[in-house]
Amino acid sequence: MCKVFGLPKLRTKAKFCAISSTSGTATEVTAFSIITDYQKGIKYPIADFEITPDVAIVDPELAHTMPKKLVAHTGMDAMTHAIEAYVSTANCAYTDPLAIHAIEMIMNTLVKSYNEDMDARDAMHDAQCLAGMAFSNALLGIVHSMAHKTGAAFADLGAHIIHGAANAMYLPKVIAYNAKDPVAKKRYGVIADYMHLGGSNDDEKVKLLIDYLRKMNDDLNIPHSINHYGPDGLPAEQGFVPEDVFLERLHDIAANAILDACTGSNPRQPSQEEMEKLLKCCYYDTEVDF
């Protein structure tokens, strides 16, 4: 893994055992963690295999008491992990099966889990772990870069954009952006095939994939855009981030997203202008045509 800095050798005495309580971030099997700078309103990812747990306990019963909103947001975080890992420039023959199977499982179980089907919730707990094993090795993309840099950017207004909800809102837009790259478009088409969405060519398959993910957001009561993101993470006629504040902070948010650790493995490398345009699409829920 390419590292800006390395952590010292850890666990020479104690061992690290992680038990996942959501479905989920998959932190129990990954080399990633997040630190939030509340003064700057920025979330920074830390990546180092020294923080990968030695033992992961994935017990689905721990997820049975998750509130519905947490089921929805952490579940779409897992879906984003799997999709971004599959189209990442670091994907390989070892990560692809994990990512694809996680996508299939999440497609079949997340909405059911949200609606209190405990068998589905058990399966989701496994699915998120598979997604974690995929992205810890294949890395992620700019959905996560944007989520990291918008999550706490408006904390002074009284709320955060919850990470899983941010991923859910941004994922369809980023797919449309990345699909301008022919390799990424083909891989999105493969995802759509495994999901049995139909489509006679990759362009149709990408559109069907985007439409399906947006429908999942509807089913999970997740807004489609920042301007309709309420302070409680639910859809609202008027979101908690005013347009003028968003536009005032847009340049810095875009610049920070480009510098995020997840950007390097994205299929397309956005310019400052492109990242700003993409974030505007995520704010207004407009079409990505660039």
N, C-alpha and C positions, 0 to 999 in steps of 0.2 A: 504494500500500500504506500502511495506517495504521501509523505507527511511533512507538514510545515515544521513541526517539532516533534520530538519523541518523549514519551513519558519514561521515567526510570523503571527499571525492572521491578515488578510488583509480585506479591503473593509468594515470596520466598519463605514466609513463615505460615501465615494464614491463607486459606483458600477462599475463593469468592463463589458463593452459591446464590443464584438469583431465582426468585419465584415470581412469575408474572401474575399480576392481578387484573389486567385488562387484556382485551383482544383487539388490536393491541399494538403497542410500540415494538414488541419483540426485543426489548433491551436485554432480555435474559440470554440472547444468543448473538448479540452484535458487538461490534467494536466502537459503537457510537454513543455519545452522550451530548447533552445540551446545557450550556450555561447562558443565563439571561442577564444582560446588563440593563437594569431597570432605568438607570440614569440616561443612557443612550437610546433605550428602546430597541435593542438589538439582541437576537438570539444567536449564539455562536455554537456551531457543532464542533465537538472534539472527536477525533478519530484516531484510535490506537488500539492494536490488538491486546495491549496490556490491560485494558479495561473490559475485555471479553470475559464473562464469568467462566469459571472452571466447570461448574455444574449448573444446569438449568432444570428447574422443576416446573413442568407445564401441567398444572392441575386444573381441569375445566370447572370444577366445583367453585373455585375462587371467583369465577366470572359470573356466577349465577345471581349475585346481588348487585351487579352493575346497573346504575340508572339508565333509562332508555337513551338519553342524550349521549351518555358516555359510550354506550354500545355503538351508536351511530358514528360518532366522531372517531373513535379508535378503530372501528371497522373500516372506515374509508381511508384512514391512515394506512392500514394494512393493505388495502387494495392499491393505494398509490405506491407503496413499497414494491409490490409485486410487478406492477406495470412499468414503473421506472427502472427496476432492475432488469427487466426483459429487454428494454430498448436502450439501456445504458451502453456506452461505448466499451465498457469493461465486462460486458456479458460474456459467458462462455458455456461450454457444454455441461458444466457441472451446476451452474446457476439456473440455466433455462428451465430444466424440468421442475425445479423447486418453485420458480416464479409462475410458470403456467399452471401447475397444479393448485397453487395457492389462489390464483385468479379464479379457476373453476370452482373451488370450494367456497370462496367468498361470494361469488355470484349466486351460488345455490343456497347459501345459509345466512348471509348477513341480514337481509330484510326479515327473514323468519326469526332470527335471533332478536332483532329489534322488537318484534311482535310477541316476544316472550316464549318462543319455542325453545325449550332447554336442550333438546337434542341438537338443534341447529347451533345453539350457543356453545355447546361442547365442541362441535366441529370447527366453529370459528376460532376457538382457542388454539386448535392445532394449525389452522390455516394461517393465522397471523405469525406463528412461529416459523412455518415454512417460508413465508414472505421475508421474515427477518434473516433467515439463513441465506436467502437469495441476495438481498441487498447488502448484507454485511460483506459479501464477496464481490458482487457486481457493481456496487455503489448505486447512487441515485441520480437525480437530475434537477432541473430548475423549478419543478413544482415545489420541492422542498426548499430550494434556495429562496423562493419568493415567500413561502410560508414562514421561514425563519426570520426574514427581514420585515415582514408586515405584522407578525404576531404580537409584538410588544410595541410597535411603532406609534400606537395611538393610546397607550396606557394612561396618558395624562387626561384622556377624555373619559376615563372611568371603567374601561374594559379592555380585554385582549381579544384578538381574533384567534380563537382556539385552534390549535395546530391541525387537528384532524379535519375540522370544518374548512380551514383554509385550503388544505390539500384537496378536499372534495370540490370546492369552488374552482380552484385553479387547474385541476387535472384536465378537464375537457378543453380548456383554452390552450394549455401547453401541448396536448396531443395535436390539436389543429396546427399549432406553430411547428412542432417537430416533424409533422408529416410532410412538410415541404422538403425534408431530406428523404431521398429515395430508399435508403436502407431502413430508416426508422419507419417509413410508411409501410414497407413490406412486413416489418415485424409487428406493427399494429394490426395489419391484416391477418397475421398468424394468430394473434390474440383473439381477434373477432371470430376466426374459424373455430378455435377451441371453445369459444363461448356459443357457437352455433347461431350467430347473429344473421347469417346470410350475406348477400352482396356478391356481385359477379366480378368485381375488380377491387383493387386496394382502395381506391377513392371512396367507393360505396361502403366498403368495410370500415374505413376510418370514421365516416359519418355515422354509421350504425353503432359503432363503439361509443362515440361521443354522446349520441342520443341515449344509449342505454345507461351510461354513467349519470347523465342528467336526470333520467327517470329514477335511478337509485337515490339521488339526492332528494327528489320529491318524496319518495317513499319513506325516507329517513328524516324528513322535516329539516333539511339543510338548505339554506339559501343558495342562490346561484351566483350572487355577486356581492361585493363589499358594500355597495350602496343600499342593499336590502338586508345587511347582516345586523341583527339586533344585538344589544348588549348582553343578552343571555345566550347568544349563539343560535337563536332561532330566526326564521324569516320575519322581517318587519317591513312595513310600508316605507318607513324612513329609518335607515340604518344609523348606527351611533357615530359613524365617521362622516362628517360633513364634507361636501365636495371641495370646498375651498381649502380645508385642512389637508385633504388627500393630495390635491394638486400642488400645494405648497411644499409637501414633504416628498413628492414623487421622485425628484431627481436623486436625492440621497438614498431613498429606499432602493431604487433601481441600481445605483452604483454599488451599494452594499450587497445586493442580491447577486450581482455579477461576480463579486469577490468571494461569495460563499463557497465553502468546500465542496458542495454538491454540484456546482456548475460545471466543473471540469469534465465530468463524465456524461453530460447531456449530449444528445445527438447533434444539436445545433448550438453554436456558441453565439449568444446574442450580443449585439452592440448595445451601447447605452440607449440609443434611440429605440431600438427594438424592445429592450426590456421595459422602457417607459410605456411604449405602445401596448405591450402585453399586459402590463399592470393596469392600464386604463381599460382594456377589454375586461379584465377581472373586476374592475370597479363598476363599469356601466353594463356588463353582460352584453357586449357587442361582439360581432364576428371577427375572428382572426383571419386576415387576408394578406398577410405578409410573411 
